Amino acid sequence: MPKEILFLVEESVDGGYEARVPGYSIHTQADTLEEVRRMAVDAVRCHFDEQDLPRDIRLHLVREG
């Protein structure tokens, strides 16, 4: 069980944001950063059993330069 999950968040070409966790099949998307944060927590809860939930969920916004 991981102690921490890190989502990489990118702006979607269709608008809004897409978030994914490298190494896991956990993905989500939303229109705003606040909404993607809530959706990320929900996605982690759906992916792990209650006793295996990571302690920390972090989001890292990735912007193309």
Rosetta blueprint (number, residue, H / E / L):
1 M L
2 P L
3 K L
4 E E
5 I E
6 L E
7 F E
8 L E
9 V E
10 E E
11 E E
12 S L
13 V L
14 D L
15 G L
16 G L
17 Y E
18 E E
19 A E
20 R E
21 V E
22 P L
23 G L
24 Y L
25 S L
26 I E
27 H E
28 T E
29 Q E
30 A E
31 D L
32 T L
33 L H
34 E H
35 E H
36 V H
37 R H
38 R H
39 M H
40 A H
41 V H
42 D H
43 A H
44 V H
45 R H
46 C H
47 H H
48 F L
49 D L
50 E H
51 Q H
52 D H
53 L L
54 P L
55 R L
56 D E
57 I E
58 R E
59 L E
60 H E
61 L E
62 V E
63 R L
64 E L
65 G L
